[in-house]
Amino acid sequence: MISDCSQFGPGQPAITYGLRGGVWFQLIARGPKQDLHSGTFGGAVANPINALCRLLALLIDDHGRVQVPGFYDDVVPLSDVERKQFAALPFSEEKFKQQIGVKELAGEEGFTTLERRWARPTYDVLSIWGGQQILKSAIQAQAGANVSFRLVPKQNPDRIAAAVRQFLFARCPPGIELEMSVAHGAPGVVVPLDSPYVAAAQKAIEQGFGKKPVFMREGGSIPIVTNFKDQLGVDTLLLGWGLDDDNTHSPNEKFSLADFHRGIKASAHLWNELSSVAKK
């Protein structure tokens, strides 16, 4: 059992049955041996920051589709049943926008917000750097970026990383040396729902929270879930007590004390329910 996930929303506990995987890497674009005056040398040498920004932009189109050949080859489409289940959940896009402070949502066209967050692969630039934070009229010697692709089950992180490398290096402009280092990769996972352990978790959560859980996927990654399956041959119960507005990986991260106590209660009931399954 792992609780590094969340409820669907306030007062609505959930069992998470799917996680996205991912591959994370760093890009470094190198140009001249040192910073150069942008007036004296501008127009004569390749600018690493310009080159890096262009390469990063080429990875995705205006419709939210990753442009790396073969990227979607192994993506398993959402079934009609799953799409109906997601659509039936009490999710408000307006409240979601207010919660995160944006006027409009964005992502791959043709999919709902929950589908994009939970069950579609994504590409994001996590950080980018080069030069000074103050105005310095110089072409920088190098620039860098940290990038991630969130992957869905069946997508192979190593294969995706190799395809991205080929795509970027083939488009690297003259005068720029590109370096790509993969920091980490992990596949996505879907846990079967037709098991007695999931049924036991449903009973335990209802006793702890006073309400039946819904089933959902999670856009984040917990790589050890796949390791448990590969090495031990066991599935993992993903029962989290957090909330969407806990500011995870952000300033002022929090956790509801009421849900902390309800989670303790549900966990205590879970061990009793699991022991009943083991006896059978």
Steps between C-alpha positions, in 0.01 A plus 500: 500500500627847407333825602705735282191608307175682572126496532288612208391809689387631841276242662543257209758225565638301210694191402766582243536224241740661252817711505693668225867424462752737350845581376697801622808645333724803481603682183809719466559713188856631462615768257807727519777430754395807703225761521517741209388862463162483323571810292850409388429131435120487456403361160831321456468212749224263606333603825464200739193646674326564166591151380383329818167684504436405139582134562275486805215659305536248215413213735131593512250655261221754550249218563690354795640204306858389551683503167757226564442218245361186663416677826137383500555155346460307828237722664195292595184701422255561780204266481149639465427364848789694655407820321142468627627434853722808489218711359267385779732628774397832662770711339459871426742662256404844629584408860820334381607818319427707809694258718821525297456864399470485120245644260521221244606134499725352235617163374457237234192567291223244495522403866344625820703651782483182710595284202800720427610504864460129568525298183678690222874556457634854536811712442616782724806722535565506876776759507715697258807710557768704327667831571437751776174601663602861446531648151841406363549576134679177419439180307542223755747217455242240600141441608320213667159355576342222702220320318250225580265278306225340706427161348202266512509120538666311210722795406865404550710777664825382337342490155346846549833644618679357195235641264521844663879498473483415128235767440694779673847419372371481142369856538786655692614811307858546377729662752329336798618191687212321669528274804214290637520301824214285626446540875234235553230298329207294624205329328136568580280244669135395518386286796219246442176591677350151511704377796388413855757749632333789322166383637652495849632853450154620394351368826780649713475845340124508541544420870770764543343781297132414520473504121571255218814576299502574128762365260746737336840518339785727606724703273805469726752220514602251769767288328528240778146378424634350178803360684274324750310341211813401306708375794238366741210423269256702711271792427481810718198658665519877440296655778579865556344751736631826352310762300556684171553829683777372730757695293708189437863582400416867554526764774263464797447128447236375743304196611151501653502382862143372463602285205813392688278361776251348255791341315629345824156357566466363146849346520417327827185352346701399192728262693194326640339474156823372343533234769155375403613472138815310605293247699294420192 
